Amino acid sequence: MKLIVAYIQPHRLNAVKQSLYEKEVVKMSVTTALGCGQQMGYHETYRGADIEVNLLKKIRIEIAVTDPFVQTTVDAIIQGARTGKIGDGKILVMDLVDCIRIRTGEVGEEAIG
């Protein structure tokens, strides 16, 4: 079992979700996040004052998958998120020690579904 965490551009969320749905990956958690990388933020002027904005809006997607779905899920995220420009995001794949479905008490791969 793996936990896939992806940071993507907010405007690419619908494309990523559509790409995941086409690959039959439908269970995910989505949150908003702030972060910076190679983009390094930007400068703007607000009421005459120069402001440096170095934490940019991102979307964090978390998906727990069984081992056969890891590459399919990663490929679907890349397909939906890639624009070819700096700031497209990152995908992290981590080992998932255990998963427990609260409602039924199922454990492991059965709980991921």
DAKA-V302505 format. One record per residue. RES is the residue in three letters. PHI is phi in degrees with one decimal (none if undefined). PSI is psi as a letter, one per 40 degrees, with the letter a starting at -180 (999 if undefined). Layout:
# DAKA-V302505
((RES & PHI & PSI) (RES & PHI & PSI))
This chain:
# DAKA-V302505
((MET & none & i) (LYS & -132.6 & i) (LEU & -110.8 & h) (ILE & -104.2 & h) (VAL & -118.0 & h) (ALA & -123.8 & h) (TYR & -109.1 & h) (ILE & -132.7 & i) (GLN & -71.5 & h) (PRO & -56.9 & d) (HIS & -74.0 & e) (ARG & -98.5 & e) (LEU & -59.4 & d) (ASN & -61.6 & d) (ALA & -66.6 & d) (VAL & -67.1 & d) (LYS & -60.0 & d) (GLN & -62.5 & d) (SER & -64.0 & d) (LEU & -66.4 & d) (TYR & -61.6 & d) (GLU & -64.1 & d) (LYS & -93.9 & e) (GLU & 65.1 & f) (VAL & -106.3 & h) (VAL & -119.4 & e) (LYS & -98.2 & h) (MET & -157.1 & i) (SER & -120.7 & h) (VAL & -124.9 & h) (THR & -135.6 & i) (THR & -89.0 & i) (ALA & -143.2 & i) (LEU & -120.3 & i) (GLY & -172.0 & i) (CYS & -147.1 & i) (GLY & -146.8 & b) (GLN & -66.1 & d) (GLN & -64.7 & d) (MET & 63.5 & e) (GLY & 79.6 & a) (TYR & -156.1 & i) (HIS & -110.1 & i) (GLU & -143.5 & i) (THR & -107.9 & h) (TYR & -127.4 & h) (ARG & 51.6 & f) (GLY & 85.2 & e) (ALA & -102.6 & h) (ASP & -80.6 & h) (ILE & -121.1 & h) (GLU & -96.9 & h) (VAL & -106.0 & h) (ASN & -110.1 & e) (LEU & -109.7 & h) (LEU & -99.4 & i) (LYS & -71.4 & h) (LYS & -136.1 & i) (ILE & -115.8 & h) (ARG & -107.3 & h) (ILE & -114.0 & h) (GLU & -118.8 & h) (ILE & -137.6 & h) (ALA & -94.7 & h) (VAL & -135.2 & i) (THR & -78.8 & i) (ASP & -55.3 & d) (PRO & -64.7 & d) (PHE & -96.6 & e) (VAL & -62.6 & d) (GLN & -65.9 & d) (THR & -60.6 & d) (THR & -67.1 & d) (VAL & -61.4 & d) (ASP & -62.1 & d) (ALA & -66.8 & d) (ILE & -64.3 & d) (ILE & -61.1 & d) (GLN & -59.8 & d) (GLY & -80.4 & d) (ALA & -96.4 & d) (ARG & -72.5 & h) (THR & -117.6 & e) (GLY & 89.0 & e) (LYS & -111.6 & i) (ILE & -59.7 & h) (GLY & 101.0 & e) (ASP & -61.8 & d) (GLY & 124.3 & a) (LYS & -138.3 & i) (ILE & -124.6 & h) (LEU & -114.5 & h) (VAL & -118.6 & h) (MET & -125.2 & i) (ASP & -66.8 & h) (LEU & -110.6 & h) (VAL & -66.5 & d) (ASP & -156.7 & i) (CYS & -143.8 & h) (ILE & -131.2 & h) (ARG & -84.1 & h) (ILE & -63.0 & d) (ARG & -59.9 & d) (THR & -107.5 & e) (GLY & 82.7 & e) (GLU & -61.7 & i) (VAL & -127.8 & i) (GLY & 77.1 & a) (GLU & -62.2 & d) (GLU & -64.2 & d) (ALA & -73.7 & d) (ILE & -70.3 & d) (GLY & 81.7 & 999))
